Amino acid sequence: MHHYDAIGLLAPGGRSHAGHRRYSDADLDRLQQILFYRELGFPLDEVAALLDDPAADPRAHLRRQHELLTARIEKLKKMAAAVEHAMEARTMGIDLTPEERFEVFGDKDPEQYADEAEARWGGTEAYAESQRRAASYTKEDWKRVQAEVDDWQERYTALVAAGGQPSGEAAMDLAEEHRRHIGTWYFEVPYEMHRCFAEMYVSDERFKAYYDSLRPGLAEHLREAILANAARHAS
């Protein structure tokens, strides 16, 4: 407060017989205003201009403070959300020992494209949700996930081998099962998002190679089945 007195921002209302500064209630109210604006980052010359504005009244200061605080709160909320999102994204990881990973996934690397996935979708709620779920799964959970994948792939491969059409009910049902599997274990997949996945399974050479390794032409077949299923549920 000595500094504020020295620069004329907060002069004490009086002094004691010993020469000590004595601050009145009005002085303390002014100090509270000074500290508030300083907390919000206002330089002292602007604080002085605000407090000494002859057109301002106490209600005007309160309104201004409320507006500034509301803006600060909104900004802090956004900053906190961004930090939280980054923290969630960094929790990704299948928490298994190397032996457990091999037991569940064999020689496949379930996080082979983890960095790329974060780069492409790291800012989405779906990505954050998948990280929240994955971080909590046990070895038994991952075994169930992999068992469902293996069972689905076996049935879909058999369907394609038998000549089932992508627009047939059996293929569309398997496409729906594919969508629900992702929603159950990772994040919710609306039909429009599933359509995007379908296109990626064909346009991205790695996805196409993976599905076609199950049976040649399966990637394109699955794409058509997913699109047909989405259209069926949109009608």
C-alpha positions in Angstrom: 0.0 0.0 0.0 3.0 2.3 0.5 3.7 2.1 -3.2 0.1 3.0 -4.0 0.3 5.9 -1.7 3.6 7.1 -3.3 2.1 7.1 -6.8 -1.2 8.8 -5.6 -3.4 5.8 -6.2 -4.4 5.2 -2.6 -3.8 8.1 -0.2 -4.7 7.4 3.5 -7.6 9.3 4.9 -5.5 10.5 7.8 -2.5 9.8 10.1 -2.1 8.9 13.7 -0.3 11.1 16.2 2.7 8.9 15.6 2.5 9.6 11.9 1.2 6.2 10.8 -1.2 6.0 7.9 -4.8 5.5 8.9 -7.1 4.1 6.3 -10.9 4.6 6.4 -13.5 2.2 5.2 -13.7 4.2 2.0 -9.9 3.8 1.6 -10.2 0.0 2.1 -13.0 -0.2 -0.5 -10.8 1.6 -3.0 -7.9 -0.8 -2.1 -10.2 -3.7 -2.9 -11.0 -2.2 -6.3 -7.3 -1.7 -7.0 -6.5 -5.3 -6.1 -9.3 -6.6 -8.2 -8.2 -4.8 -11.3 -4.6 -5.7 -10.7 -5.6 -9.4 -10.4 -7.1 -9.0 -13.9 -3.9 -7.6 -15.2 -4.7 -3.9 -15.5 -1.7 -1.6 -15.3 -1.8 0.9 -12.4 -2.3 3.9 -14.7 -5.5 2.3 -16.1 -6.7 1.3 -12.6 -6.3 5.0 -11.6 -8.3 6.2 -14.6 -11.1 3.7 -13.9 -11.3 4.5 -10.2 -11.1 8.3 -10.7 -13.6 8.5 -13.6 -16.0 11.1 -12.4 -18.8 9.6 -14.5 -18.5 6.2 -12.8 -20.4 5.2 -9.7 -20.2 2.1 -7.4 -22.8 0.3 -9.5 -20.9 0.9 -12.7 -17.7 -0.6 -11.1 -19.7 -3.6 -10.0 -21.2 -4.1 -13.4 -17.7 -3.8 -15.0 -16.2 -6.3 -12.5 -19.0 -8.8 -13.1 -18.5 -8.6 -16.9 -14.7 -9.0 -16.5 -15.1 -11.9 -14.1 -17.6 -13.6 -16.3 -15.2 -13.3 -19.3 -12.3 -14.5 -17.1 -14.3 -17.5 -16.0 -15.3 -18.5 -19.5 -11.7 -18.2 -20.6 -10.5 -20.3 -17.7 -13.1 -22.9 -18.4 -11.9 -23.2 -22.0 -8.3 -23.4 -20.9 -9.2 -26.1 -18.3 -11.1 -28.1 -20.9 -8.2 -27.9 -23.3 -5.7 -29.1 -20.6 -8.1 -31.8 -19.5 -8.5 -33.0 -23.1 -4.7 -33.1 -23.5 -4.4 -35.0 -20.3 -7.0 -37.6 -21.4 -5.4 -38.0 -24.7 -2.1 -38.7 -23.0 -3.7 -41.5 -21.0 -3.8 -43.7 -24.0 -2.2 -47.0 -23.5 -3.1 -50.7 -23.3 -1.8 -51.4 -19.8 -0.5 -54.9 -20.4 2.8 -56.5 -19.9 4.6 -57.6 -23.1 3.6 -61.2 -22.3 0.0 -60.3 -21.8 0.0 -58.3 -25.1 1.2 -61.4 -26.9 -1.3 -63.5 -25.2 -4.2 -61.2 -26.3 -3.0 -59.9 -29.7 -0.4 -62.3 -30.9 2.2 -60.6 -33.1 -0.2 -57.7 -33.9 0.6 -54.3 -32.5 -2.7 -52.8 -31.3 -1.0 -49.4 -31.0 0.8 -49.5 -34.3 -0.9 -46.3 -35.5 -1.4 -44.6 -32.1 0.7 -41.5 -33.0 -1.1 -41.1 -36.3 -4.5 -41.5 -34.7 -3.7 -38.8 -32.2 -2.5 -36.5 -34.9 -5.7 -37.0 -37.0 -8.3 -37.2 -34.3 -6.7 -36.1 -31.1 -8.9 -33.0 -30.8 -12.1 -34.9 -31.0 -14.4 -36.0 -28.2 -14.5 -39.5 -29.8 -10.7 -39.8 -29.5 -10.8 -38.6 -25.8 -13.5 -41.1 -25.0 -11.6 -44.0 -26.6 -8.6 -43.1 -24.4 -10.7 -43.0 -21.3 -12.1 -46.4 -22.0 -8.9 -48.1 -23.2 -7.0 -46.9 -20.1 -9.4 -48.7 -17.8 -9.5 -52.1 -19.6 -7.9 -55.2 -18.1 -6.3 -58.2 -19.9 -9.7 -60.0 -19.7 -11.4 -57.0 -21.3 -9.0 -57.0 -24.1 -9.4 -60.7 -24.6 -13.2 -60.1 -25.0 -12.5 -57.3 -27.5 -10.2 -59.5 -29.5 -12.6 -62.5 -29.3 -15.4 -60.4 -30.7 -13.2 -59.1 -33.5 -12.1 -62.6 -34.5 -15.6 -64.0 -34.4 -16.9 -61.1 -36.5 -14.1 -61.4 -39.1 -14.7 -65.2 -39.4 -18.4 -64.7 -40.0 -17.9 -61.8 -42.4 -15.2 -63.7 -44.4 -17.6 -66.7 -44.7 -20.4 -64.4 -45.9 -18.2 -63.0 -48.7 -16.9 -66.5 -49.6 -20.5 -67.7 -49.9 -21.3 -64.9 -52.3 -23.4 -62.8 -50.0 -24.3 -59.4 -51.4 -23.3 -56.2 -49.5 -26.8 -55.0 -49.7 -28.2 -58.2 -48.4 -29.7 -58.3 -44.9 -26.9 -60.6 -43.5 -24.2 -58.3 -44.7 -26.0 -55.2 -43.4 -26.5 -56.9 -40.0 -22.8 -57.6 -39.8 -22.0 -54.0 -40.7 -24.3 -52.9 -37.9 -22.5 -55.3 -35.5 -19.2 -53.7 -36.6 -20.6 -50.2 -35.8 -21.9 -51.4 -32.4 -18.7 -53.1 -31.5 -16.8 -49.8 -31.8 -19.5 -48.0 -29.8 -19.4 -50.6 -27.1 -15.6 -50.7 -26.6 -14.3 -47.3 -27.8 -16.7 -44.5 -28.7 -20.2 -43.9 -30.1 -20.3 -44.1 -33.9 -23.2 -42.3 -35.6 -24.1 -43.6 -39.0 -22.5 -40.7 -40.8 -19.2 -41.4 -39.0 -19.5 -45.1 -39.9 -19.8 -44.0 -43.6 -16.5 -42.1 -43.2 -14.9 -45.2 -41.8 -16.2 -47.2 -44.7 -14.6 -44.9 -47.2 -11.3 -45.0 -45.3 -11.3 -48.8 -45.3 -11.0 -48.5 -49.1 -9.0 -45.3 -49.6 -6.3 -46.0 -47.0 -4.1 -48.6 -48.4 -3.3 -50.0 -44.9 -6.9 -50.6 -44.0 -7.6 -52.0 -47.4 -4.7 -54.4 -47.2 -5.8 -55.5 -43.7 -9.3 -56.3 -44.7 -8.4 -57.8 -48.1 -5.9 -60.1 -46.3 -8.9 -61.8 -44.7 -10.3 -62.4 -48.2 -9.6 -60.5 -51.5 -12.3 -57.9 -52.1 -13.5 -57.8 -48.5 -12.6 -54.1 -47.9 -14.8 -53.0 -50.8 -17.5 -55.4 -49.8 -17.5 -54.1 -46.2 -17.6 -50.5 -47.5 -20.8 -51.2 -49.5 -22.4 -53.1 -46.6 -21.7 -50.2 -44.2 -23.2 -47.7 -46.7 -26.2 -49.9 -47.3 -26.8 -50.3 -43.5 -26.5 -46.6 -42.9 -29.0 -46.0 -45.7 -31.3 -48.6 -44.2 -31.4 -46.9 -40.8 -31.8 -43.4 -42.4 -34.9 -44.4 -44.2 
